[in-house]
Structure formats: structure tokens, C-alpha cells
Amino acid sequence: MPKSIVLLALGLTVAVLACSIPADAVVTPLPGQGNQTGILFGVHPNAKTNETITAFIAEHGEIWWHEGIYNHTHKYVYVVPANACEEQLVYLNKIANEHGGEQSIEQIWIIGCDERLPLAAELRFPEIFAKYPALSNDGGLRSYVENQSPNRYEEEITTRPSRTQVYFINDTGVFTEYIVDLSGREIASTTYVSEENLTVGRAEAEAQALSQQPPDARVENIVLKVYSSDRIAWEITVRAGRETDIVQVPSDLAPGQSLRTTTPGFGALFAALSVGLSFALYRRRR
């Protein structure tokens, strides 16, 4: 086939395709192309009505953004200045589910571009937050979970009627606990304690617990029990072969130290400021 005929055929094909596109059609830009703010607001309309997000974009001008999926119900959305990046905005977006409903922004952080994002409290321990919804309303607990990264929790039904204690525990470095005392489904009080507040630290308590045990004994679990300001004890579960023993090692508060105990209301605000940063917006200026 002559070359001129081939070129003519290609030209006619392109012309037909061009004419088939409606004049008012909007071509969706590929990722990384087009007005990123407009694309963000198109994909996430709820971001357009959020004052914190719009103020951040107005302050920084040109941005780019991307998503990070946490699970089937939530995504992280990162909004990053396109030029010099000293801080970025990250928000936790609840995805509309299969039963309908709208997307909702649950939390917002403004953090340095090289900072690690705190993990939302409900996503770190979903089972206990689902069981006791009141936990979501405690700013001190949110701040503790998101800034001190506890790696586990324990739930204990107490001997008092309708009373439960939930211990959120960070035992990966300096041992800390945030204890929530629940009456029914509501928070009665909260207590924050660190081994740095005590005369007997974790290592010493474990050594005491193992001192009267067989050579093959090992510590299986450890919790700080706070019965009152003058009655604190390490509760240590020791396993030796098939035998399990629970040992309590008492401790006093170190000189000049006190427990951070609050009740819902004004005290809860103090706890949130004492334990960490505010859960609603974590902002650090460079």
C-alpha cells in the first residue's frame, strides 16, 4: 500500500475520533497533572468545606496530594506543599460504606514533612473503642495513644458493681500506663502513671518477682495497678514450666511526684494537655 494512502487513513481515523468527543466533555487529568486543589476537592468534596484544610491550602498555594489506605473503612489523605515542604496536612477520612452515607473527616494533623504520623486511637485499638464508645470522648486518652504509642491494652472487670478498668500500656521503653475507670459505659476517672514517677521501676520489679522463682521462670505479663495515691503495685505474671504465679511488687511515688488523676469535665482537659498534644489538631511550626 502506498505510504500516502496509509497516512491519509490515519488522518481520517484521528479526525473521526476527535469529532466523536462532546464539546463540553471534561478530560480528567492523569495523576500529577492539572490543578491538584481542584482534583482534591472533586474526589473529596468534604475537604472543600473544611476550614482547616482550605486555610492550609490558601497559606501554601500550590499543592499535591495522595492517599494512604489504612483499612476498608478509612483512608489517610496527605496534602503536601508543592514547593518547599516544611509541614504537611494529613487527615483521616472515613470512606462512604456500601450502605450509603457520606465521607467524613474524623481527624486532622499538621506535621513536619519528615515526621511520623500518629495513628488514630480508634484504629489502633478498634475492639475496645467499639465496646466503650465513651473512650473516644476522652482527650487525654486520645493524646496518650497517638503520641506515646501504647502497644497493648488490658480490660479488667472489678469487684465493684458495673465497674471496669481498661489499661492502655506502653511497655516498649519507659513503662507508662493510661488507666480508664468506667462506671457502666461512662468514664468515671482516668489516671496516667509512668515508672519514672515511682521508687521501684519495671526492671527492679521484675527482678524481685523472679528472685523467689525457679531458674527457668520468665515474666509473661506486667501491669501497674493503682489502688490509690499511696497504694501502687506492679502486678507481674510469672511462668515457670506449666505453673503460673501472680506476684505483686509494691512501689511508692518518688519524692515530688504525683499521679495525674482526672474526672470528666475540667480535669479531662488538664489530662489532655499533660499527657500529650491535642487530639483534634496536632500542629508543629518549624
C-alpha positions as CSV (number, residue, x, y, z in Angstrom):
1,M,0.0,0.0,0.0
2,P,1.5,3.4,-0.9
3,K,2.7,5.5,2.0
4,S,0.4,8.4,1.1
5,I,-2.7,6.2,1.5
6,V,-1.6,4.9,4.9
7,L,-1.1,8.5,6.2
8,L,-4.5,9.5,4.8
9,A,-6.2,6.6,6.6
10,L,-4.5,7.5,9.9
11,G,-5.5,11.2,9.5
12,L,-9.2,10.3,8.8
13,T,-9.2,8.0,11.9
14,V,-7.9,10.8,14.2
15,A,-10.5,13.2,12.7
16,V,-13.4,10.8,13.4
17,L,-12.2,10.2,17.0
18,A,-11.9,14.0,17.6
19,C,-15.4,14.7,16.3
20,S,-16.9,11.9,18.5
21,I,-15.8,13.7,21.7
22,P,-18.6,16.1,23.0
23,A,-17.6,19.7,23.0
24,D,-18.4,20.1,26.7
25,A,-16.6,16.9,27.8
26,V,-14.2,17.3,30.7
27,V,-11.0,15.3,30.4
28,T,-9.8,14.0,33.8
29,P,-6.1,14.8,34.3
30,L,-3.8,12.0,35.0
31,P,-2.2,11.8,38.5
32,G,0.2,14.6,38.9
33,Q,-1.4,16.7,36.1
34,G,-3.8,19.6,36.3
35,N,-5.0,21.7,39.2
36,Q,-4.4,19.5,42.2
37,T,-6.6,21.5,44.6
38,G,-9.5,21.2,42.1
39,I,-8.9,17.4,41.8
40,L,-8.7,17.0,45.6
41,F,-12.0,18.8,46.0
42,G,-13.5,16.8,43.2
43,V,-12.5,13.5,44.7
44,H,-13.1,14.5,48.3
45,P,-15.9,17.2,48.4
46,N,-15.8,17.2,52.2
47,A,-12.3,18.7,52.1
48,K,-13.6,21.8,50.3
49,T,-15.9,22.6,53.2
50,N,-13.3,22.1,56.0
51,E,-11.9,25.3,57.2
52,T,-8.6,23.8,58.4
53,I,-7.9,22.2,55.0
54,T,-8.8,25.2,52.9
55,A,-6.8,27.5,55.2
56,F,-3.7,25.3,54.8
57,I,-4.0,25.3,51.0
58,A,-4.6,29.1,50.9
59,E,-1.5,29.5,53.1
60,H,0.8,27.3,51.0
61,G,-0.6,27.8,47.5
62,E,0.2,25.1,45.0
63,I,-0.1,21.6,46.5
64,W,0.0,17.9,45.6
65,W,-1.9,15.2,47.4
66,H,-2.1,11.4,47.7
67,E,-4.0,8.8,49.7
68,G,-2.8,6.1,52.1
69,I,-5.3,3.3,52.8
70,Y,-5.4,2.1,56.4
71,N,-8.3,-0.3,56.2
72,H,-11.5,-0.9,54.4
73,T,-13.3,2.0,56.2
74,H,-10.6,4.7,56.4
75,K,-8.0,6.4,54.3
76,Y,-5.3,8.9,55.1
77,V,-5.2,11.9,52.8
78,Y,-1.9,13.8,52.6
79,V,-1.9,17.4,51.4
80,V,1.7,18.5,50.7
81,P,3.0,21.9,49.5
82,A,4.4,21.6,46.0
83,N,7.3,23.9,46.7
84,A,9.5,23.9,49.9
85,C,7.8,21.5,52.3
86,E,8.2,22.3,56.0
87,E,4.9,20.9,57.0
88,Q,2.1,18.8,55.6
89,L,-1.5,18.3,56.4
90,V,-2.8,14.8,56.9
91,Y,-6.5,13.9,57.6
92,L,-8.2,10.7,58.4
93,N,-11.2,10.2,56.0
94,K,-13.9,7.8,56.7
95,I,-15.0,6.3,53.4
96,A,-18.7,6.1,52.4
97,N,-19.7,2.5,53.1
98,E,-21.7,0.1,51.0
99,H,-24.9,1.1,52.8
100,G,-24.6,4.7,51.6
101,G,-23.7,7.7,53.7
102,E,-21.2,10.4,53.1
103,Q,-17.4,10.6,53.6
104,S,-16.5,12.3,56.8
105,I,-13.2,13.8,58.1
106,E,-12.5,12.4,61.6
107,Q,-9.2,13.9,62.4
108,I,-6.6,16.4,61.1
109,W,-2.9,16.7,61.8
110,I,-0.4,19.3,60.5
111,I,3.0,17.8,61.0
112,G,6.5,18.3,59.6
113,C,7.2,16.7,56.3
114,D,9.7,14.3,57.9
115,E,7.5,13.5,60.9
116,R,5.8,10.1,61.6
117,L,2.1,10.3,61.6
118,P,0.3,9.4,64.8
119,L,-2.2,6.6,64.4
120,A,-5.8,7.4,65.3
121,A,-6.8,5.9,68.6
122,E,-9.9,4.1,67.3
123,L,-7.8,2.4,64.6
124,R,-5.1,1.2,66.9
125,F,-7.5,-0.5,69.3
126,P,-10.8,-0.8,67.4
127,E,-12.3,-3.6,69.6
128,I,-12.2,-1.7,72.9
129,F,-13.2,1.6,71.4
130,A,-16.2,-0.1,69.8
131,K,-17.1,-1.7,73.1
132,Y,-16.9,1.5,75.1
133,P,-17.7,4.5,72.8
134,A,-17.1,6.9,75.7
135,L,-13.4,6.3,75.3
136,S,-13.5,8.3,72.0
137,N,-14.5,11.4,74.0
138,D,-11.5,11.4,76.3
139,G,-8.9,13.8,75.0
140,G,-6.3,12.6,77.4
141,L,-6.6,9.0,76.2
142,R,-6.5,10.1,72.5
143,S,-3.4,12.1,73.2
144,Y,-1.7,9.2,75.0
145,V,-2.5,6.7,72.3
146,E,-1.5,8.9,69.4
147,N,1.7,10.4,71.0
148,Q,3.1,7.7,73.3
149,S,2.0,4.7,71.1
150,P,0.9,2.1,73.6
151,N,1.3,-1.4,72.2
152,R,-1.4,-3.1,74.1
153,Y,-4.4,-2.8,76.4
154,E,-6.0,-4.9,79.1
155,E,-9.6,-4.9,80.3
156,E,-10.4,-5.9,83.9
157,I,-13.9,-6.3,85.4
158,T,-13.5,-5.1,89.0
159,T,-15.2,-6.4,92.1
160,R,-17.3,-3.2,92.3
161,P,-20.7,-3.4,90.6
162,S,-20.7,-2.2,87.0
163,R,-17.1,-1.0,87.2
164,T,-14.5,-1.8,84.6
165,Q,-10.9,-0.7,84.2
166,V,-9.1,-0.5,80.9
167,Y,-5.3,-0.3,81.0
168,F,-3.5,1.2,77.9
169,I,0.1,0.2,78.2
170,N,3.3,1.2,76.6
171,D,6.0,-1.3,77.7
172,T,8.4,-0.9,74.8
173,G,10.6,1.7,76.5
174,V,9.8,3.7,79.6
175,F,6.8,1.9,81.1
176,T,3.7,4.1,81.0
177,E,0.0,3.4,81.5
178,Y,-3.2,5.3,81.0
179,I,-5.9,3.8,83.1
180,V,-9.6,4.4,82.4
181,D,-12.1,3.6,85.2
182,L,-15.5,3.0,83.7
183,S,-18.8,3.1,85.5
184,G,-21.2,1.2,83.2
185,R,-20.3,2.6,79.8
186,E,-19.3,6.0,81.0
187,I,-15.8,7.2,82.2
188,A,-15.7,7.8,86.0
189,S,-12.0,8.7,86.1
190,T,-8.6,8.4,84.4
191,T,-5.1,8.0,85.7
192,Y,-1.8,8.4,83.9
193,V,1.3,6.9,85.5
194,S,4.9,6.3,84.4
195,E,7.6,4.2,86.0
196,E,9.6,7.5,86.2
197,N,7.1,8.6,88.9
198,L,7.9,5.6,91.1
199,T,10.6,4.5,93.5
200,V,10.5,0.9,92.0
201,G,10.9,0.8,88.2
202,R,10.0,-2.0,85.9
203,A,13.4,-3.7,85.8
204,E,13.7,-3.8,89.6
205,A,10.1,-5.1,90.0
206,E,10.7,-7.9,87.5
207,A,13.9,-8.8,89.3
208,Q,12.1,-9.0,92.6
209,A,9.3,-11.1,91.1
210,L,11.8,-13.6,89.7
211,S,14.0,-13.8,92.7
212,Q,11.9,-16.5,94.5
213,Q,11.1,-18.4,91.3
214,P,12.8,-21.4,89.6
215,P,15.7,-20.7,87.2
216,D,13.5,-21.3,84.2
217,A,10.9,-18.8,85.3
218,R,10.1,-15.8,83.0
219,V,7.9,-12.8,83.1
220,E,4.8,-13.3,81.0
221,N,2.9,-10.1,81.7
222,I,3.2,-6.9,83.7
223,V,0.7,-4.2,84.7
224,L,0.8,-1.3,87.0
225,K,-2.1,-1.3,89.5
226,V,-3.0,2.0,91.1
227,Y,-5.4,1.5,94.0
228,S,-4.8,4.9,95.5
229,S,-2.1,7.6,95.5
230,D,-0.4,5.7,98.4
231,R,-1.1,2.2,97.2
232,I,0.6,1.3,93.9
233,A,1.9,-2.1,92.8
234,W,3.5,-3.9,89.9
235,E,1.4,-6.9,89.1
236,I,3.6,-9.5,87.4
237,T,2.6,-12.8,85.9
238,V,5.5,-15.3,86.1
239,R,5.5,-18.6,84.3
240,A,7.8,-21.5,85.3
241,G,7.1,-24.6,83.2
242,R,3.4,-25.3,83.5
243,E,3.0,-23.2,86.6
244,T,1.8,-19.6,86.6
245,D,2.2,-17.3,89.6
246,I,1.0,-13.7,90.0
247,V,3.3,-11.6,92.1
248,Q,2.7,-8.0,93.3
249,V,5.7,-5.7,94.0
250,P,4.7,-2.6,95.9
251,S,6.0,0.8,94.9
252,D,5.8,4.4,96.3
253,L,5.6,7.6,94.4
254,A,9.1,9.1,94.0
255,P,9.7,12.3,96.0
256,G,7.9,15.3,94.4
257,Q,5.9,13.1,92.1
258,S,2.1,12.7,92.0
259,L,-0.5,10.8,90.0
260,R,-2.4,12.5,87.2
261,T,-5.9,11.5,88.0
262,T,-8.9,13.3,86.5
263,T,-12.7,13.0,86.3
264,P,-14.8,14.0,83.3
265,G,-15.1,17.7,82.8
266,F,-12.4,20.3,83.6
267,G,-9.9,17.7,84.7
268,A,-10.1,15.9,81.4
269,L,-8.8,19.0,79.6
270,F,-5.9,19.1,82.0
271,A,-5.1,15.4,81.3
272,A,-5.1,16.0,77.6
273,L,-2.5,18.8,78.0
274,S,-0.4,16.8,80.5
275,V,-0.2,13.6,78.6
276,G,0.4,14.9,75.1
277,L,-0.8,17.2,72.4
278,S,-4.4,17.9,71.5
279,F,-6.1,15.1,69.5
280,A,-8.1,17.3,67.2
281,L,-5.2,19.1,65.5
282,Y,-1.6,18.3,66.1
283,R,0.4,21.3,64.7
284,R,4.1,21.9,65.0
285,R,5.6,25.0,63.4
286,R,9.2,24.9,62.1
